[in-house]
Amino acid sequence: MAFKKIALTRDSFCMGDDALAPNKRTYEWAEGDKICFFSILEDYIGCNLPGYYWRGFAGGKWIADVNLHREDLSVSKEITLSENWEELLTKSRSVYFIHTEYKNKDSLPYTLKDGFTYDSVIYCGDRSPVKKRALVYLPAGYDDRSIEAYKVLYLMHGGGGSEEEFIYGQDRKLSLLHIIDHMIAAGELEPLIIVTPSFYYSAEQSTTHDIKEAGTLTKFYHNEFRNELVPLIDSRYRTIADREHRAFGGFSMGGETTWEIMLNCLDLVKHFMPLSGDCWIVEEKGGATFPEKTSELMKKYIADRGYSDLSYNVFAFTGDKDIAFPALDAQIKAMIADGWNTGEDRSIRYGTWAEGTHCYQYIYEYIYNILPDVF
């Protein structure tokens, strides 16, 4: 019998870390053995507090429910597996659990994820054809058409990342989308669609961590966004297909991509979330070295494209211990001094997080606080 490593992780954003219930634990699973998988689930979830209903996902699809309830002095565990649990576990090798404190699985948000490949070209090179991939978050209720059409948020990863980072979480430790699930379920956020593409043309590119190459790719990404991705998303999903209901944000090099989308696609997108990333229109890290010139050239760029009369909302955020802080801080202050922040329809909102560093843990905090105000 073959043994394979599988990893179980849990929604620590909502529960908090607990010494008795570690955020991540790895087990040896006897492939195909249902009893072995049951024992793993009992061991991992058994460390958690009784009175909670836990739902597990593998590869974004439901694989198991575990209901914990107290009986006299003991804790009972009721486990339900999906019909295709073995297939999901074999493909994914990891299970992510979210919970409800209402002891009722019906109050659990249910994340739906979709993904697809599409045809594009290498815009920064010879324009040869290339296959690209994007992942999509569809909120609970999407399939039953409880809402006819949805706003869309595009999120871009940082340098060395991929389209999977926001969907599955960096190192698959914590996913933003489980946070989004809970925000929607709690009424803190209206349901929306989230799309996570990549500015890289191949997985191999993302492993080089070449900052100059990444800078070139982000400058050209707006072509793919306009020509391929937005039309595909609007044709494939039930979106509100106008700029008022589109937002684009990103982390680090994804933040630089966000500025490039603003400069080149302001007719398609109104709302922008550059997170720990400045605009490189002047040069690499130009927000720090030439903040005033960056602001000036951005204004000219927008004017040259006929966008001067279009409204926009910018929600910029970084941490005061973030390596990107000096650049973004200088650029935003220069933009505000240069008259970018002129009212509700042409606004820049800027925040810093005390002790925040350059990692997804803080990016998720920023998005959690920003997103209810974006649309």
C-alpha positions as CSV (number, residue, x, y, z in Angstrom):
1,M,0.0,0.0,0.0
2,A,1.4,3.4,-1.0
3,F,1.7,6.1,1.6
4,K,1.5,9.8,0.5
5,K,2.0,13.0,2.5
6,I,-1.1,15.1,2.9
7,A,-1.4,18.5,4.6
8,L,-4.3,19.8,6.7
9,T,-4.6,23.5,7.4
10,R,-7.4,25.6,9.0
11,D,-8.9,29.1,8.9
12,S,-6.6,30.7,11.5
13,F,-7.8,34.2,10.4
14,C,-11.1,33.5,12.1
15,M,-10.1,31.2,14.9
16,G,-6.7,32.5,15.9
17,D,-3.7,30.2,16.4
18,D,-4.0,27.6,19.2
19,A,-1.2,25.5,20.6
20,L,-3.6,22.5,20.7
21,A,-4.7,23.0,17.1
22,P,-1.8,23.9,14.9
23,N,-2.5,25.9,11.8
24,K,-0.8,23.2,9.6
25,R,-0.1,19.5,10.2
26,T,1.2,16.9,7.8
27,Y,0.1,13.3,7.8
28,E,0.9,10.0,6.0
29,W,-2.1,8.8,4.2
30,A,-2.5,5.2,3.0
31,E,-3.7,6.0,-0.5
32,G,-7.3,4.8,-1.1
33,D,-7.8,4.0,2.6
34,K,-11.0,5.6,3.8
35,I,-10.5,4.6,7.4
36,C,-7.0,6.1,7.4
37,F,-8.4,9.4,6.2
38,F,-11.1,9.3,8.8
39,S,-8.4,8.8,11.5
40,I,-6.5,11.8,10.1
41,L,-9.5,14.0,10.2
42,E,-10.4,12.9,13.7
43,D,-6.8,13.6,14.9
44,Y,-6.5,17.0,13.3
45,I,-10.0,18.4,14.0
46,G,-10.2,16.6,17.3
47,C,-7.7,19.1,18.7
48,N,-10.2,22.0,18.2
49,L,-13.0,23.3,20.4
50,P,-16.3,21.3,20.4
51,G,-19.4,23.0,19.2
52,Y,-18.0,24.0,15.8
53,Y,-18.8,22.8,12.3
54,W,-15.8,22.5,10.0
55,R,-15.9,22.3,6.2
56,G,-12.9,21.1,4.3
57,F,-11.9,22.0,0.8
58,A,-9.3,20.2,-1.5
59,G,-8.3,22.1,-4.7
60,G,-11.2,24.5,-4.0
61,K,-13.9,21.8,-3.9
62,W,-15.8,20.5,-0.9
63,I,-14.3,17.2,0.4
64,A,-15.4,16.8,4.0
65,D,-17.5,18.2,6.9
66,V,-16.6,17.6,10.5
67,N,-19.2,18.4,13.2
68,L,-17.9,18.5,16.8
69,H,-20.3,18.4,19.7
70,R,-20.0,17.7,23.4
71,E,-21.7,14.6,24.9
72,D,-21.4,14.6,28.7
73,L,-17.7,14.5,29.3
74,S,-16.7,13.4,25.8
75,V,-16.5,15.1,22.4
76,S,-18.3,13.4,19.5
77,K,-17.1,13.9,15.9
78,E,-19.5,13.4,13.0
79,I,-17.6,13.2,9.6
80,T,-19.2,13.4,6.2
81,L,-17.1,12.9,3.0
82,S,-17.9,14.0,-0.6
83,E,-18.5,11.2,-3.1
84,N,-15.3,12.1,-4.9
85,W,-13.2,12.6,-1.8
86,E,-10.5,10.2,-2.9
87,E,-10.0,11.8,-6.3
88,L,-9.8,15.3,-4.8
89,L,-7.3,14.2,-2.1
90,T,-5.2,12.4,-4.6
91,K,-5.0,15.5,-6.8
92,S,-4.6,18.1,-4.2
93,R,-2.8,16.4,-1.2
94,S,-4.0,19.2,1.0
95,V,-7.3,20.0,2.8
96,Y,-8.2,23.5,4.0
97,F,-10.9,23.9,6.8
98,I,-13.1,26.8,7.5
99,H,-15.6,26.9,10.3
100,T,-18.8,28.3,11.6
101,E,-19.4,29.1,15.3
102,Y,-23.2,28.5,14.9
103,K,-22.9,24.7,15.0
104,N,-24.7,24.6,11.7
105,K,-23.3,23.7,8.3
106,D,-26.0,25.8,6.6
107,S,-24.4,29.0,7.9
108,L,-21.0,28.0,6.4
109,P,-20.0,30.1,3.4
110,Y,-19.2,27.9,0.4
111,T,-16.4,29.1,-1.9
112,L,-16.7,28.2,-5.5
113,K,-13.6,28.4,-7.7
114,D,-13.2,28.1,-11.4
115,G,-10.2,28.5,-13.7
116,F,-9.4,28.4,-17.4
117,T,-6.6,28.9,-19.9
118,Y,-6.9,31.4,-22.7
119,D,-4.9,32.4,-25.8
120,S,-2.8,35.5,-25.7
121,V,0.5,36.7,-27.3
122,I,3.9,37.8,-25.9
123,Y,3.3,41.6,-26.0
124,C,6.7,42.5,-24.8
125,G,8.4,40.3,-27.5
126,D,7.7,38.9,-30.9
127,R,3.9,38.6,-30.2
128,S,4.1,34.8,-30.6
129,P,1.1,32.9,-29.3
130,V,1.1,31.8,-25.7
131,K,-1.4,30.0,-23.4
132,K,-2.2,31.9,-20.2
133,R,-4.2,30.9,-17.1
134,A,-6.4,32.7,-14.7
135,L,-8.3,31.6,-11.6
136,V,-11.7,32.8,-10.6
137,Y,-13.6,33.1,-7.3
138,L,-17.3,32.8,-7.5
139,P,-19.2,33.7,-4.3
140,A,-21.8,31.5,-2.6
141,G,-25.1,31.7,-4.4
142,Y,-23.6,32.2,-7.8
143,D,-25.0,29.0,-9.3
144,D,-28.6,29.6,-8.0
145,R,-28.6,33.0,-9.6
146,S,-29.7,34.8,-6.4
147,I,-27.8,37.8,-7.9
148,E,-28.0,38.3,-11.6
149,A,-24.7,40.1,-12.2
150,Y,-21.6,40.8,-10.1
151,K,-18.8,43.4,-9.6
152,V,-15.3,42.1,-10.5
153,L,-12.1,42.5,-8.6
154,Y,-8.8,41.6,-10.4
155,L,-5.9,40.8,-8.1
156,M,-2.3,40.5,-9.3
157,H,0.5,38.7,-7.4
158,G,3.9,39.9,-6.6
159,G,7.3,39.1,-8.2
160,G,8.1,35.4,-8.3
161,G,4.4,34.5,-7.7
162,S,1.6,33.1,-9.8
163,E,-2.1,33.3,-10.4
164,E,-2.6,30.8,-7.5
165,E,-1.3,33.0,-4.7
166,F,-4.4,35.0,-3.8
167,I,-6.7,32.0,-4.4
168,Y,-4.8,29.4,-2.4
169,G,-2.7,31.6,-0.2
170,Q,1.1,32.0,-0.1
171,D,2.6,28.6,0.7
172,R,-1.1,27.5,1.0
173,K,-1.1,28.6,4.7
174,L,-4.0,31.1,4.5
175,S,-6.2,32.0,1.6
176,L,-7.7,35.4,1.2
177,L,-10.8,33.9,-0.3
178,H,-11.9,32.2,2.9
179,I,-11.7,35.7,4.5
180,I,-13.9,37.0,1.6
181,D,-16.3,34.1,2.2
182,H,-16.8,35.1,5.9
183,M,-17.0,38.9,5.0
184,I,-19.8,38.2,2.6
185,A,-21.6,35.8,5.0
186,A,-21.4,38.4,7.8
187,G,-22.9,41.1,5.5
188,E,-19.6,43.1,5.6
189,L,-19.1,42.9,1.8
190,E,-21.5,42.5,-1.2
191,P,-20.9,39.3,-3.2
192,L,-18.4,39.8,-6.0
193,I,-16.3,37.9,-8.5
194,I,-12.5,37.8,-8.0
195,V,-10.1,37.1,-10.8
196,T,-6.4,36.3,-10.3
197,P,-4.2,36.3,-13.5
198,S,-0.5,36.5,-13.9
199,F,1.8,38.9,-15.7
200,Y,4.3,36.0,-16.4
201,Y,4.1,34.1,-19.6
202,S,5.4,30.8,-18.0
203,A,5.9,29.2,-14.7
204,E,9.7,29.1,-15.4
205,Q,9.8,32.9,-15.6
206,S,8.3,33.3,-12.1
207,T,11.1,31.2,-10.5
208,T,13.9,33.5,-11.8
209,H,13.0,36.4,-9.5
210,D,14.4,38.8,-12.2
211,I,13.1,42.2,-11.1
212,K,14.0,43.9,-14.4
213,E,12.2,41.2,-16.4
214,A,9.2,41.5,-14.1
215,G,9.2,45.3,-14.6
216,T,9.0,44.8,-18.3
217,L,6.2,42.3,-18.1
218,T,4.1,44.6,-15.8
219,K,4.5,47.5,-18.3
220,F,3.1,45.4,-21.1
221,Y,0.4,43.5,-19.2
222,H,-2.3,46.0,-19.9
223,N,-2.5,44.8,-23.5
224,E,-3.4,41.3,-22.4
225,F,-5.8,42.7,-19.8
226,R,-7.7,44.8,-22.4
227,N,-7.6,42.5,-25.4
228,E,-8.0,39.0,-23.9
229,L,-8.8,38.8,-20.2
230,V,-11.6,41.4,-19.6
231,P,-13.6,40.3,-22.7
232,L,-13.3,36.6,-21.6
233,I,-14.4,37.3,-18.0
234,D,-17.4,39.3,-19.2
235,S,-18.4,36.7,-21.7
236,R,-17.9,33.7,-19.4
237,Y,-19.3,35.0,-16.2
238,R,-22.3,37.1,-15.1
239,T,-20.5,40.4,-14.6
240,I,-21.6,44.0,-14.5
241,A,-19.5,44.9,-17.5
242,D,-18.6,48.6,-17.0
243,R,-15.7,50.5,-15.4
244,E,-17.8,51.6,-12.4
245,H,-18.0,47.9,-11.3
246,R,-14.4,46.8,-12.0
247,A,-11.5,47.1,-9.6
248,F,-7.8,46.1,-10.0
249,G,-5.3,45.6,-7.2
250,G,-2.0,43.9,-6.6
251,F,0.8,43.3,-4.2
252,S,4.4,44.5,-4.8
253,M,5.0,44.0,-8.6
254,G,1.3,43.5,-8.7
255,G,1.1,47.0,-7.2
256,E,3.2,48.3,-10.1
257,T,0.9,46.4,-12.5
258,T,-2.0,48.2,-10.9
259,W,-0.5,51.6,-11.7
260,E,0.1,50.5,-15.3
261,I,-3.6,49.4,-15.6
262,M,-4.6,52.8,-14.3
263,L,-2.5,54.6,-16.8
264,N,-3.5,52.5,-19.8
265,C,-7.0,51.1,-19.0
266,L,-8.7,53.9,-17.1
267,D,-11.6,53.6,-19.5
268,L,-12.1,50.0,-18.4
269,V,-11.5,50.3,-14.6
270,K,-12.4,52.9,-12.0
271,H,-11.1,51.5,-8.7
272,F,-7.5,50.7,-8.0
273,M,-5.7,49.1,-5.0
274,P,-1.9,49.4,-5.3
275,L,-0.5,47.5,-2.2
276,S,3.1,47.9,-1.3
277,G,4.1,48.8,-4.9
278,D,5.0,52.1,-6.6
279,C,4.7,53.2,-10.2
280,W,7.8,52.6,-12.4
281,I,6.8,55.0,-15.2
282,V,10.1,56.9,-14.7
283,E,12.4,54.1,-13.7
284,E,12.6,51.1,-11.4
285,K,11.4,52.1,-7.9
286,G,10.9,55.6,-9.4
287,G,8.3,56.4,-6.7
288,A,11.2,56.8,-4.3
289,T,13.8,58.4,-6.5
290,F,11.6,60.7,-8.5
291,P,8.2,61.0,-6.8
292,E,7.3,64.4,-8.3
293,K,8.3,63.4,-11.8
294,T,6.4,60.2,-11.4
295,S,3.2,62.1,-10.6
296,E,3.8,64.5,-13.4
297,L,4.4,61.8,-16.1
298,M,1.4,59.9,-14.9
299,K,-0.8,62.9,-15.4
300,K,0.6,63.4,-18.9
301,Y,0.2,59.8,-19.7
302,I,-3.4,59.8,-18.8
303,A,-4.1,63.1,-20.6
304,D,-2.4,61.8,-23.8
305,R,-4.8,58.8,-23.8
306,G,-7.9,61.1,-23.4
307,Y,-8.6,59.9,-19.9
308,S,-8.3,63.3,-18.1
309,D,-12.0,63.7,-17.5
310,L,-12.5,60.1,-16.2
311,S,-13.1,59.5,-12.5
312,Y,-11.0,57.2,-10.3
313,N,-10.6,55.9,-6.8
314,V,-7.2,54.9,-5.5
315,F,-6.8,52.9,-2.3
316,A,-3.1,52.6,-1.6
317,F,-1.8,50.8,1.4
318,T,1.6,49.6,2.8
319,G,3.3,48.8,6.1
320,D,5.8,51.2,7.7
321,K,8.3,48.3,8.0
322,D,7.7,47.2,4.4
323,I,10.6,47.4,1.9
324,A,8.2,49.2,-0.5
325,F,7.2,51.8,2.1
326,P,9.7,54.6,1.1
327,A,8.7,54.4,-2.6
328,L,5.0,54.2,-2.3
329,D,4.9,56.8,0.6
330,A,6.9,59.3,-1.4
331,Q,4.9,58.8,-4.6
332,I,1.4,59.1,-2.9
333,K,2.4,62.2,-1.0
334,A,3.7,63.7,-4.3
335,M,0.4,62.8,-6.1
336,I,-1.7,64.4,-3.4
337,A,0.5,67.5,-3.5
338,D,0.1,67.5,-7.3
339,G,-3.7,67.7,-7.1
340,W,-4.8,64.1,-7.7
341,N,-7.1,64.0,-4.7
342,T,-9.8,66.4,-5.7
343,G,-13.1,64.8,-4.5
344,E,-15.1,61.7,-4.2
345,D,-14.9,60.9,-7.9
346,R,-11.2,61.6,-8.1
347,S,-9.8,60.4,-4.8
348,I,-6.7,58.9,-3.3
349,R,-7.0,57.2,0.0
350,Y,-3.7,56.2,1.6
351,G,-3.0,54.2,4.7
352,T,0.0,52.6,6.5
353,W,0.0,49.7,8.9
354,A,2.2,49.9,12.0
355,E,4.9,47.2,11.9
356,G,3.6,45.9,8.5
357,T,6.1,44.1,6.4
358,H,6.3,42.9,2.8
359,C,4.2,39.7,3.0
360,Y,0.7,38.4,2.3
361,Q,-0.2,38.3,6.0
362,Y,-0.4,42.1,5.9
363,I,-1.8,42.3,2.4
364,Y,-4.8,40.3,3.5
365,E,-5.3,42.8,6.4
366,Y,-5.2,45.7,4.0
367,I,-7.7,44.1,1.6
368,Y,-10.0,43.2,4.5
369,N,-10.1,46.8,5.6
370,I,-10.2,48.4,2.1
371,L,-12.6,46.2,0.1
372,P,-15.9,47.2,1.7
373,D,-15.2,50.8,0.6
374,V,-13.9,50.1,-2.9
375,F,-17.1,49.9,-5.0
